[in-house]
Amino acid sequence: MDGPVNPSPEQPTVTATLPDDLAACHALIQQLLELAQHKDRLIDGLQGQLKQLLRRLYGRSAEKIDPNQLALFTDILQQLQPDEPLAPAVEPTPAPTARPSGKGHGRRTIPADLPRVRSEQDLPDDQKPCPCCGTLRVKIGQEITEKLDYVPARIQVLQTVRFKYVCKSCEQAAGNPQIVLPELPSSPIEKGLAAPGLLAYVIVSKYSDHLPLHRLEKILDRHGIDIARSTMCDWAAQSAVTLRPLYDLMVQQVLESKVIHTDDTPVDVLDKSRRDARTGRFWVYLGDREHRHTVFDYTPNRSRHGPTRFLDGWGQQRQVYLQADAFGGYDGIYRGAAGGRVTEVACWAHARRKFFEARDSDVLRGTQALAHIKLLYDVENQAKDLNAAERACLRQQLAEPRLQQFKACLQAQQSAQGGGVLPKSAMGLAIQYALNQWDALCVYTTDGDLAADNNAAENALRRIAVGRNNWTFLGSDHGGNTAAVLFSFIATCERHQVNAFDYLRDVLGRIAATPISRLPELLPDRWQAVRAAQA
């Protein structure tokens, strides 16, 4: 050899000169083989990372696999299926009437509450006589054809006229009359130009429809209204301040939940002290079925202080469950740093994603793992219409045996006897992730109020991802706090199927005059109940 090979810290060294004896030659060959295997493993790992990046950039977002590949594991599926379906130990409650999935195709019924503009079409006078006998035709009915039309939004000016009063006697006697006039109605922004309807329109356009303010500025300009985007930004911030007491009530409601789903997502934030943007974080917290509020929080970074501060004191009175990903910042919460007894519930969707991404480098083991996870979700499909007690019973009967077999399979693949999956390979990392999280992944079988995955929180964060593609960054941390408050109202309205514009227009007009003791009446779920009762 002409010279020494420069090894990396993990690579085996190769001697600089050729040995003379056979044993030394064998040792050198072994070193070269190990070096070649190390390079192959490195190349495989880099290729796997490249495929994952390309898939995230250009590939399908759905994590679907070919059914023909799952068919290779029909023996596993059949072995784990019980001979007869096991019924829950308790009598099942009648399932609610299922709503038809999807919107379907074809012409839909036009809502009856939409205003109708009637246009009558009559026969011309010369066509009313019968051409056969000349007798005048008689009207016997009508046929109505309806089409949807669009009337562009309009801007109107709300005038508040206050009448002045004065006492003429005092005016003549003292020459210093006292003029009296009624007080101005409460306004969400003191001395502001925008009425509640315009504020609600700006909030819904930006935080629900994801319109950047510069686009909204052009839309308003088409109506002949010149409002700067900086003004609308101030309106959003002041509206968030006005709604803050109601937001704090929503946070209290979420913290009364037995189960909270949480997740986070990054966002670019402008910082005048830096040349480039830094990364802030939006966190979402979903209350359970009895506390159906979705609350967002913003932090300047991803430190554990964010969730610890938000969940401070949660779980002091009873055992509670936090379902999240494997972010290490939650570990202190599980150990009681937030002051409560919090049980970790891991997410099977995260574990499944690891195996799906590793399947490119190890199709056999990856598809086998996905087949096992599919069996767990088959149980969830059976349990979705059951109550909590029935769901827990079904999971213990069907899911727990499948979990035990899946764990044994992963441990065998990880060991040398099972084929010795390389620890640093994509499949090795996927297996290690699942085994490290195994206890938390199995918690959901112990309580029917728990979910198998954290998809609810991930779905709630999609509005941030969609909006981020439009407004691209936050102007400051203050803007992040404003967005967190307003996103919370938009998401909670959507969760209760409440028209966010109608809700915000009404609440922004009333909240300033509402006593603190009656603020809970303005929460989206209670507001909807009152409106439904009035209707």
C-alpha atoms as one frame of an Amber mdcrd trajectory, in Angstrom:
protein
   0.000   0.000   0.000   1.263   3.515  -0.836   0.250   5.160   2.413  -1.939
   4.940   5.500  -5.740   5.189   5.346  -7.252   8.034   7.340  -9.867   6.349
   9.556 -12.898   8.051  11.137 -13.261   7.738  14.926 -15.606   4.752  14.501
 -13.699   3.053  11.650 -11.159   0.252  12.220  -7.537   1.237  11.563  -5.474
  -0.259   8.749  -1.693  -0.722   9.102   0.545   1.293   6.819   2.778  -1.557
   5.587   1.990  -5.003   4.209   2.700  -7.850   6.681   4.888 -10.872   5.801
   3.188 -13.716   7.695  -0.192 -15.322   6.866  -1.882 -14.545  10.182  -1.134
 -10.840   9.834  -2.495 -10.919   6.269  -5.728 -12.482   7.527  -5.972  -9.794
  10.196  -5.446  -7.066   7.592  -8.097  -8.571   5.326 -10.495  -8.711   8.281
  -9.825  -5.038   8.989 -10.516  -4.158   5.366 -13.754  -6.150   5.394 -14.886
  -4.381   8.572 -14.002  -1.045   6.991 -16.032  -1.911   3.881 -18.992  -3.029
   6.015 -18.809   0.202   8.010 -18.860   2.238   4.810 -21.800   0.184   3.509
 -23.723   0.807   6.721 -22.906   4.510   6.528 -24.055   4.697   2.903 -27.260
   2.779   3.710 -27.999   5.130   6.603 -27.415   8.239   4.482 -29.535   6.823
   1.664 -32.330   6.113   4.147 -32.176   9.690   5.463 -32.185  11.032   1.911
 -35.266   8.972   1.001 -37.075  10.227   4.105 -36.250  13.847   3.281 -37.320
  13.446  -0.357 -40.543  11.769   0.723 -41.341  14.579   3.171 -40.652  17.204
   0.488 -42.219  15.603  -2.571 -43.888  12.347  -1.543 -47.391  11.476  -0.417
 -48.175  12.502   3.133 -50.419   9.476   3.715 -48.523   6.561   5.268 -50.158
   3.826   3.192 -48.622   0.496   2.268 -49.362  -1.943  -0.511 -52.051  -4.457
   0.623 -50.185  -7.134  -1.315 -47.230  -6.700   1.023 -49.452  -7.121   4.082
 -50.791 -10.300   2.483 -47.336 -11.824   2.999 -48.072 -11.799   6.734 -51.524
 -13.372   6.651 -50.233 -16.177   8.875 -49.378 -13.626  11.576 -52.722 -11.916
  11.216 -54.598 -15.210  11.416 -52.641 -16.447  14.425 -53.414 -13.308  16.389
 -57.094 -13.219  15.440 -59.310 -15.029  17.987 -61.346 -17.998  16.806 -64.531
 -16.193  17.825 -64.934 -12.465  18.403 -64.780 -11.713  22.097 -67.693  -9.697
  23.398 -67.226  -7.040  26.076 -68.001  -8.167  29.613 -70.593  -5.410  29.955
 -73.708  -4.967  27.915 -72.894  -2.669  24.979 -74.743   0.603  24.691 -76.634
   1.240  21.488 -74.389   2.831  18.895 -75.328   6.318  17.736 -76.747   6.701
  14.291 -73.802   6.880  11.954 -73.545   9.969   9.818 -72.848   9.359   6.150
 -69.147   9.624   5.479 -68.023  12.181   2.961 -70.005  14.896   1.211 -70.809
  12.821  -1.849 -71.456  14.143  -5.307 -74.302  15.754  -7.152 -76.634  18.656
  -6.447 -77.137  19.417  -2.764 -80.127  20.890  -1.002 -79.928  24.662  -0.665
 -80.368  25.725   2.993 -83.850  27.010   3.731 -82.614  29.929   5.871 -80.798
  31.636   2.996 -82.602  34.758   1.700 -84.496  34.310  -1.565 -84.709  36.931
  -4.309 -87.816  36.120  -6.330 -87.857  36.697 -10.059 -91.149  35.822 -11.804
 -91.285  34.738 -15.417 -94.747  34.825 -17.030 -95.936  33.901 -20.500 -96.168
  36.803 -22.934 -99.760  37.962 -23.523 -99.732  36.713 -27.101 -98.958  33.144
 -25.922-101.678  32.944 -23.257-104.544  32.064 -25.680-104.676  28.379 -26.708
-103.517  27.993 -30.319-106.074  25.215 -30.896-109.312  26.851 -29.756-108.339
  30.381 -28.826-109.509  30.002 -25.205-107.426  31.930 -22.653-105.141  29.553
 -20.688-105.659  29.336 -16.907-102.759  29.477 -14.399-102.687  26.180 -12.449
 -99.451  26.438 -10.469 -95.794  27.333 -10.619 -92.391  25.708 -10.983 -89.494
  27.099  -8.949 -85.857  26.749 -10.001 -83.181  27.803  -7.504 -79.539  28.733
  -8.132 -76.933  29.963  -5.702 -75.618  33.472  -6.286 -72.859  35.432  -4.576
 -73.190  39.030  -3.401 -69.808  40.586  -2.564 -69.308  41.609   1.051 -69.980
  45.225   1.810 -68.554  47.614   4.356 -71.019  49.758   6.262 -70.656  52.546
   8.796 -72.356  52.174  12.166 -73.503  55.545  13.445 -74.193  55.968  17.139
 -76.322  59.090  17.636 -76.520  60.407  21.196 -79.043  63.105  22.003 -77.954
  65.974  24.225 -80.162  67.414  26.959 -79.947  70.651  28.939 -82.084  72.369
  31.560 -83.291  75.711  30.169 -84.179  77.070  33.612 -80.665  76.526  34.939
 -79.275  77.925  31.718 -81.210  81.202  32.141 -80.560  81.449  35.880 -76.918
  80.505  36.136 -75.728  80.965  32.596 -73.716  77.772  32.952 -75.926  74.950
  31.702 -74.990  71.298  32.303 -75.295  69.277  29.130 -76.248  65.612  29.641
 -76.039  62.830  27.052 -76.152  59.035  27.280 -72.976  56.986  27.570 -71.430
  55.366  24.541 -72.064  51.622  24.211 -69.106  49.449  25.207 -66.546  48.810
  22.476 -63.881  46.082  22.213 -61.286  48.727  21.299 -61.693  52.060  23.045
 -61.900  54.929  20.518 -61.140  52.417  17.773 -62.410  52.679  14.213 -63.348
  49.003  13.873 -66.713  47.662  15.033 -67.005  44.053  16.293 -68.049  42.785
  12.854 -64.916  44.122  11.144 -62.684  42.843  13.948 -64.253  39.390  13.639
 -63.750  39.481   9.863 -60.040  40.312  10.215 -59.493  37.608  12.862 -61.314
  34.869  10.929 -59.616  35.845   7.658 -56.123  35.607   9.136 -56.371  32.854
  11.727 -59.008  30.617  10.115 -58.713  31.318   6.385 -54.925  31.909   6.689
 -54.925  35.157   4.698 -51.825  37.286   5.321 -52.670  40.865   6.203 -51.173
  42.241   2.983 -53.708  40.176   1.000 -56.509  41.274   3.286 -55.386  44.848
   2.725 -55.950  44.393  -1.039 -59.344  42.731  -0.487 -60.571  45.695   1.566
 -59.143  48.070  -1.001 -61.471  46.529  -3.613 -64.351  47.744  -1.420 -62.909
  51.266  -1.398 -61.591  50.986   2.184 -57.978  51.971   2.833 -56.819  50.168
   6.010 -53.100  49.547   6.510 -51.950  46.073   7.454 -50.209  47.526  10.514
 -53.569  48.837  11.702 -55.173  45.410  11.289 -52.252  43.870  13.172 -52.941
  46.249  16.067 -56.645  45.350  15.919 -55.827  41.642  16.253 -53.518  42.317
  19.214 -56.088  44.491  20.997 -58.821  41.929  20.334 -56.637  39.251  21.915
 -56.218  41.463  24.997 -59.989  41.928  25.168 -60.592  38.175  24.856 -57.815
  37.222  27.296 -60.107  36.708  30.340 -62.219  34.323  28.278 -59.071  32.554
  27.056 -57.945  32.084  30.672 -61.316  30.447  31.416 -60.749  28.041  28.519
 -57.326  27.170  29.942 -58.938  26.426  33.328 -61.475  24.177  31.598 -58.720
  22.239  29.830 -56.831  21.795  33.120 -59.918  20.169  34.634 -59.612  17.341
  32.086 -58.663  13.818  33.004 -56.832  13.415  29.668 -54.970  16.121  27.743
 -53.482  15.711  24.272 -50.536  17.984  23.478 -48.049  18.577  20.680 -45.901
  21.405  19.365 -44.722  22.835  16.059 -41.999  25.343  15.131 -42.522  28.823
  13.684 -40.047  31.425  12.435 -39.966  34.610  14.504 -38.311  37.875  13.477
 -35.796  39.229  15.977 -34.290  42.698  15.612 -31.176  41.595  17.490 -30.374
  38.919  14.882 -29.760  38.909  11.159 -31.914  35.839  10.600 -35.177  34.601
  12.110 -35.139  32.402  15.188 -37.479  29.515  15.981 -40.421  29.858  18.345
 -42.992  27.227  19.276 -46.754  26.831  19.240 -48.124  24.251  21.698 -51.648
  22.870  21.571 -53.581  21.378  24.513 -56.845  19.513  23.903 -59.299  18.952
  26.731 -61.189  15.654  27.026 -64.800  14.921  26.103 -66.173  16.673  29.181
 -64.000  19.769  28.583 -63.998  20.196  24.824 -61.746  23.194  24.446 -58.635
  23.472  22.277 -56.078  25.918  23.650 -52.842  27.121  22.044 -49.809  28.491
  23.838 -46.704  30.211  22.467 -43.136  30.068  23.778 -39.977  31.686  22.351
 -38.209  28.282  22.338 -38.803  24.573  22.931 -37.598  24.380  26.508 -39.454
  22.237  29.039 -40.469  25.414  30.867 -43.338  25.944  28.406 -45.425  22.817
  29.096 -44.394  22.801  32.772 -45.713  26.337  33.236 -48.941  25.633  31.345
 -49.667  22.398  33.254 -48.653  23.821  36.626 -50.781  22.182  39.337 -52.618
  19.854  36.951 -53.318  16.460  38.513 -53.023  17.416  42.163 -56.478  16.086
  43.030 -56.595  12.907  40.911 -54.676  10.738  38.485 -54.473  12.357  35.045
 -53.011  11.371  31.669 -50.882  13.364  29.241 -50.694  12.005  25.696 -47.750
  13.373  23.740 -44.720  12.390  21.688 -41.387  11.311  23.151 -40.076  14.863
  23.674 -37.822  14.834  26.726 -39.281  18.108  27.999 -42.332  16.213  29.262
 -40.261  13.897  31.481 -40.243  16.361  34.351 -44.039  16.609  34.204 -44.365
  12.824  34.519 -42.036  12.968  37.527 -44.234  15.588  39.195 -42.378  18.795
  38.317 -45.713  20.479  37.518 -47.090  19.485  40.909 -49.427  16.665  39.905
 -49.647  12.919  39.304 -49.399  12.677  35.518 -49.191   9.375  33.631 -47.446
   9.288  30.278 -49.438   7.986  27.301 -47.361   7.501  24.153 -48.561   7.640
  20.555 -48.810   4.599  18.304 -48.962   6.845  15.243 -45.448   8.098  16.045
 -44.173   4.543  16.519 -45.835   3.429  13.291 -44.241   6.318  11.402 -40.778
   5.163  12.475 -41.390   1.701  11.015 -42.970   3.131   7.879 -39.926   5.330
   7.207 -37.533   2.444   7.958 -39.394   0.172   5.533 -37.389   1.583   2.592
 -34.210  -0.015   3.969 -35.797  -3.182   5.448 -39.042  -4.077   3.691 -39.519
  -7.443   5.428 -39.221  -6.270   9.036 -40.935  -2.946   8.330 -43.993  -4.539
   6.743 -44.151  -7.130   9.516 -44.202  -4.376  12.162 -46.894  -2.489  10.261
 -48.960  -5.680  10.133 -48.769  -5.982  13.926 -49.797  -2.343  14.385 -52.675
  -2.807  11.963 -54.063  -5.483  14.286 -54.028  -2.988  17.159 -55.985  -0.470
  15.113 -58.452  -3.170  14.088 -59.360  -3.390  17.775 -59.819   0.392  17.883
 -62.197   0.206  14.936 -64.282  -2.337  16.837 -64.253  -0.197  19.995 -65.029
   3.231  18.532 -68.804   3.009  19.187 -68.456   1.593  22.732 -68.426   3.492
  26.006 -65.243   3.830  28.080 -65.756   0.694  30.208 -66.580  -1.463  27.195
 -63.663  -0.079  25.245 -61.178  -0.859  28.034 -62.564  -4.391  28.354 -62.245
  -5.041  24.616 -58.679  -3.728  24.549 -57.645  -5.971  27.427 -59.158  -8.997
  25.731 -57.871  -8.370  22.199 -55.103  -5.761  22.177 -52.986  -6.903  25.123
 -52.181 -10.393  23.675 -51.238  -8.758  20.380 -49.016  -6.261  22.179 -47.181
  -9.054  23.992 -46.512 -10.906  20.754 -45.405  -7.720  18.986 -42.949  -6.923
  21.784 -41.503 -10.440  21.655 -41.064 -10.062  17.889 -39.223  -6.743  18.286
 -36.949  -8.109  20.998 -36.100 -11.115  18.830 -35.241  -8.873  15.879 -33.070
  -6.712  18.106 -31.083  -9.669  19.443 -28.301 -11.438  17.582 -30.377 -14.637
  17.435 -33.144 -12.787  15.607 -30.919 -11.546  12.805 -29.102  -8.802  14.657
 -30.641  -5.570  13.323 -27.937  -2.913  13.324 -28.633  -0.507  16.220 -27.892
   2.615  14.168 -29.879   1.555  11.119 -33.304   3.045  10.452 -35.006  -0.211
  11.472 -32.818  -0.535  14.565 -33.747   2.984  15.638 -37.436   2.300  15.008
 -37.319  -0.854  17.133 -35.397   0.923  19.890 -37.908   3.809  19.876 -40.840
   1.413  20.282 -39.177  -0.602  23.056 -38.071   2.518  24.943 -41.649   3.808
  24.827 -43.290   0.412  25.340 -44.802   0.935  28.789 -46.258   4.297  27.736
 -47.477   2.785  24.451 -49.465   0.161  26.370 -51.110   2.539  28.876 -54.075
   3.171  26.569 -55.357  -0.383  27.125 -55.930   0.305  30.840 -58.529   3.064
  30.446 -61.250   3.468  27.850 -61.002   7.267  28.000 -57.522   7.112  26.447
 -56.718   7.036  22.735 -54.229   4.810  20.957 -52.513   7.781  19.328 -52.081
  11.520  19.536 -53.588  12.281  16.132 -56.112  14.689  17.661 -53.319  17.066
  18.716 -51.494  16.674  15.394 -54.675  17.501  13.495 -55.202  20.596  15.639
 -51.711  21.807  14.726 -52.411  21.539  11.006 -53.924  25.024  11.051 -50.507
  26.339  12.092 -48.789  24.435   9.266 -51.273  25.712   6.667 -51.058  29.277
   7.948 -47.264  29.141   8.108 -47.151  28.542   4.353 -49.005  31.845   3.865
 -47.823  34.311   6.508 -44.394  32.528   6.742 -43.261  34.087  10.048 -44.278
  35.953  13.200 -43.243  39.569  13.652 -42.381  39.130  17.336 -43.035  37.065
  20.455 -45.923  39.414  21.204 -47.422  38.409  17.858 -47.016  34.760  18.873
 -48.995  35.315  22.075 -51.715  37.138  20.109 -51.905  34.290  17.590 -52.114
  31.667  20.361 -55.161  33.371  21.911 -56.988  33.848  18.616 -56.119  30.374
  17.308 -57.667  28.971  20.504 -61.045  30.565  19.782 -61.002  29.550  16.111
 -60.099  25.924  16.963 -62.636  25.621  19.799 -65.402  27.063  17.604 -64.517
  24.519  14.933 -64.563  21.719  17.507 -68.128  22.680  18.518 -69.200  23.412
  14.912 -69.795  27.062  15.785 -69.591  29.790  13.133 -66.443  31.582  14.312
 -67.404  34.893  12.659 -70.856  35.005  14.296 -69.346  34.027  17.644 -66.540
  36.593  17.636 -68.759  39.397  16.353 -71.235  38.792  19.164 -68.699  38.200
  21.955 -66.435  41.125  21.041 -69.482  43.386  21.211 -70.610  42.078  24.618
 -67.548  41.070  26.602 -66.663  44.578  27.836 -70.100  44.948  29.469 -70.269
  41.375  30.810 -69.592  40.901  34.549 -66.768  38.535  35.425 -69.235  36.154
  37.087 -71.058  35.715  33.771 -68.018  35.307  31.524 -68.444  31.484  31.325
 -71.675  32.111  29.408 -69.522  33.433  26.543 -67.478  30.245  26.128 -68.123
  28.770  22.649 -69.979  25.660  23.852 -72.274  27.589  26.235 -72.767  30.396
  23.724 -73.880  27.809  21.173 -76.301  26.213  23.641 -77.928  29.597  24.382
 -78.261  30.405  20.686 -79.774  26.993  19.989 -82.308  27.449  22.816 -83.283
  30.871  21.483 -83.703  29.490  17.980
